[in-house]
Amino acid sequence: DVSTGKSFLFAPRLTDEYAVWLGKIKPLSAYK
């Protein structure tokens, strides 16, 4: 929301196999 400055982040829940291409996958708590 531009007027309040609030935003939402929708983080996908990736399996360990994605780490081959994306590197270390951070837990959801890293984005809070």
Steps between C-alpha positions, in 0.01 A plus 500: 500500500664820388319730740593303816830351386389145587586208275472121500756242394374164378797263531473161329562188708781333309624145552868417553538405132477868402827568685687346205398796282428775753768443763419481869127535562421731790225407748182708506611656830785673313244722325317622810 
